[in-house]
Amino acid sequence: MAPARKRAAGALVLSLATLGIGYLLGTDRPARAASCAAPVTVSAPPPGSTRVLYSLDAKRNDQQLIALIDAASSHVYFAIYEFTLKDVADALVRAKERGVDVRGLADATESASSYDQPEIEELLAAGIPVETEQHPDGNGIMHIKLLVTDTAYAMGSYNWTGSATTENDEVLEIGTDPTLVQTYETLLLRLFKEYRGTTAAAQSAAASVLRGPYTVAEAHNHIGEYANVTGTLIDAYTAKSGTVFLDFCRDYQSCPFAGVIFAGDASAFGDLSRYAGKTVTLTGTLTSYQGKAEIKLSKPAQLAAP
């Protein structure tokens, strides 16, 4: 199960490297450390400043993002992996309504999930375009967490979720360095162009059509579909991280399909060992990881057994 657990960590390292992690190690490091320890008022940062925020100090990272959005005068661009905060969605809609150019990029699978969909649909209804990634090999996720306005940026490990705001260990860097603002803006504009046409609206529409049921062996032929996959559950393995992997083969490493339940959702499913040896049906969007198909489950209704 190690590859599945390493995926998000690896993607974060790559995204931070792409987005200029070297800046964190620059010559202004002592000043930045001092600003991290100082009390922070929730407002847009003044020119030439940087804030490095630890999520659990104030548990208000969402308000930091909203301050940046509310202060934007010409544009707000963003890329986000998980997005369930209505207050941030509301701020983006307000910006759109006052004439600010608001555009976004979301992960294809996450944006179509039942927990991200309400916020994405709110943005789409307000006329805010949200593109989704489409990697040529069918693998890979859009794991960037970045917001850029005309004067500032916010980036780090922080997803726009309640748990990331009040429970998880997260870091959020907010800065106004013009070079970095332009660098991040250029990157987002590049991704908007590359993924143009792969919209969250299309993903949402596709997710409304239930397909299948498919067998475990057939699942990999239907990546991107919202579908039922039926098979005999061999094991429900809980990793040290709390993530649960539903295995449908004796040798899980060579199995073409698996179910995944992340730690924050696992308690809702109860003791899944009760399904071992039984035929079960998983419902969700089929995604690909390292050539294998998987369905991520967040609600018990996505798992059914006779």
N, C-alpha and C positions, 0 to 999 in steps of 0.2 A: 503493500500500500504506500510505500515511501514516495513513489513518483507523484501520486495524486496529492499527497500532502505538501510536496515541495513546489507544486505549480504556482500557487499564489505568491509564495515568498520569492521565487525566482522572477516572476513577472514584476514584482515591486522593485527588486534590485535593478532590473533592466530599465524600468520606466524612470527611476531616479537617476540612473546613469545618463539616460537620454536627455533628461530635463535639466542637466547642469548641476549634479551633485558636487562637482568640484567647487562651486561657488561657496558651499557650506564650509569648505576647508581653506578658504582664502585668507588673505592677510587681515581682514577685519574680524577674525574669529573672536578675539577678546571682547570687542564691543558688542558683538552679537550675543555672547554668553551673558553679558551684563543685562542686556535688554530682556533676555529670557526670564531673569529673576525678578525683574521689576513688575509692579502691578500694571495690568493692561486694561485700558478703557476700551469698551466695545465701540469702536468707531473706525473709519477709514484711516490708515496710517499716514502720517505726514511725509512729504517728499524726503527721499534720502534715508529712510528708516527701514528696519527689518525686525519682525517679531518671530520668535520661534516658540510655539505654544505646545505644551503637553496637555493632551485632552482632559485628563482627570484633575488638573489643577483647578479649573473653573467650570468645566463641563458646559462650556458655552461656545464651542467652536462653530456651531451653526450660526450664532449671532455675529461672529467675526466675518463669515462669508456674506451674510445679509448686509452688513455695514459696507462691504466693498461693492456689492451689487447696487445698493441704494445710492452710493456716491458716484456711480458710473454716469458719464455724460454722453458718450458716443457709442460704446459697444461693451458687451459682456459675452465672452466665449468660454466654453467649458468642455471638459471631458471627464466623465465619472463612471466608475465601475458599478457601484451600488448606490441607489438614490431612492430613499423612502421618506425624506424630510419634507413635509408639506410647507413648512414656513419658508424653506429655501425656494421651493417651487413657486410659492406666492410672490416672493421677492423678484424672481425672474420675470414673472408675468407683469408685475408692476413696472419693471424696467421697460418691458416691451410696450406697455400701454403709454408710457411717457415718451416714446419715440426712440429708445435705445435699440441698437441692433443686437439681438440676442440669438445666439446659435450654439448648438451643443453636439456632443458625440457621446454615445453610450454603448455599453457592451450589448451585443445582439441578444444573448441569452438572458442576461439579467433584466434588460429593459422590457422583455416580453413576459417576465415572471409575474406571478400574482401579487408579489410584494412591491415590486418597482413600478408596475404598470399604472397605478393611479396617478403618480406624480408625472410620469412621462406623458400620459394622456392629457393631464392638465396643461402641460406645455404645448402639446400639439394643438389642443383646442384653442389656445391663445394665439396660434399662428407662429409659434417658435419652432423652427426646423431642428430636428434631432436625428443625426445620422447614426448608423451603427457600423461596426467593423465587419469586413468580409475578407478573411485571409484566404489566399488561393488554395492552400492545402486543406482547408476545413478545420485546422487546429488553431490554437491561439485565442487569447481573450483580450479585450480592450481594458487594460488594468490601470490606466492613467487616472490620477485624481488631481485635476488642475482647473483653476479658474483664472481668467485674465480679463482685466478691464483696460480702459484707456490709460490708467495711471498705476495699476498695481497688479500683483499676482498672488495666488494662494495655492500651495502645492505641498504634497507629503503623502503620508500613508492614510490620511483621513478620508474614509468614505462618507457619503452624506446620509447617514443612518442614525437612528436613536442610540443603538448600542455603541457605535463609534464615538458618539458624543458624550455618553455618560458611563460607559462600562469598560470599553477597550482601551488598551495602551496605544495611543496614536500621537503622531506629531503633525503639526501644521505650520508651515513657514509662510509668512506674509511679508512681501517686500515691494519696494517702489523703484528699485534700480532700473533705470530706463533701458539698459542693455538687456537685462533679463526679461523685463516686460516684453520687449520686442522679440526676443528669442522664443519665448513661450507662445506669443501670439503667432509668430511665423510657423511654428510647429503645428498649432491647432488649425490654422488656415490650410496648411498642407494636407492634414488628415481629412478635413472637411472636403477638400477637392478629391482626394484619393477614394473616399468612401461615398461620394455623392451618388444618390439614387438608392442606397441601401438604408432606407429610412426606418425609424422605429415604428412609424405608422404601418408600413408594409409588414414588419415583423409581427405587430399586434394583430393585423388582419389574418396572417398565416396561422397564428397561434389560436385563432378562434375555430379553426377547422380541425376536428379530431380525426386522426387517421389510425390505421391498424385494425385489430391488434397484430403486432409483429412478434415473431419469435426472437429469442436472444440472438440467434445466428443471423437473423435478417436485419436487426436494428441498425447496423452500421451503414446499410444502404439507404437510410432515410434520415440522415443528419439534417437538422434544421426544421424537421416536421414536428408538429405537436401531435403526439401519438400515444397509443397504448402499447406496452411491451409486456408479454406474458412469458413466464418461465417458472421453474421450480427453484425456490430459494434454498441455497445450500447453507449459507451462513450470514449472520448480521454481525460484522466485525467492528468493534469500537476501538478507534486508535487512541493514543495517549492524549491527543488534542481534543478528544470528544467527538470528532467526526465519525459517522457511522457509514460503513461501506456494505452494501447489499451484494453478496456474491452469488452468482448463478452457475459457477463451474467449480469443480474440485480444485483446479489449478487457476486461481484468480488471475495470475500474471498473464496467462494466455487466453483468458476469457474475452470474447468480443464485446461484452456488455456488462455494465454494473450500475447500481443505484447509489447515490450519494446524499447523505443527510448531514448538513453542517451542525456543529456543536450547539449553536444557539437554537436550533429547531428540534434537536433530538429528543428532548424531554416530552414533547407533545405526542410522540409516537409510542411511548411506553416500552415495555420489554419486547423487542422485535424477535427474540429467539422463539417466540410462540409460533412464528411462521416458518421456521426451519423445516424443510422437507415438504412444504406445501406449495401448490401452484398459486402464484400471486401475479397481479397486474399492476405495473407502474404507469402512471400517466404524467406526461410533461413534455417539454421540448427536448428533442434528442440533440445532444452536442457531442463533439468529438474531442478526445484527448489522447494524443500519441497513437492515433489510428484506431482507437477503441470508442465505442458508443457509450454514452451514459445519460442518465436522467437525474437531475437534482430535485430532491423532494423537500419542500418546506412545510407542507400541510399533510396531516394523516389521510385526507381525502384522496391524495395522489397514490395511495397504496390500497389495493383491494384484494381480498381473498374470499374464496367460496365459503 
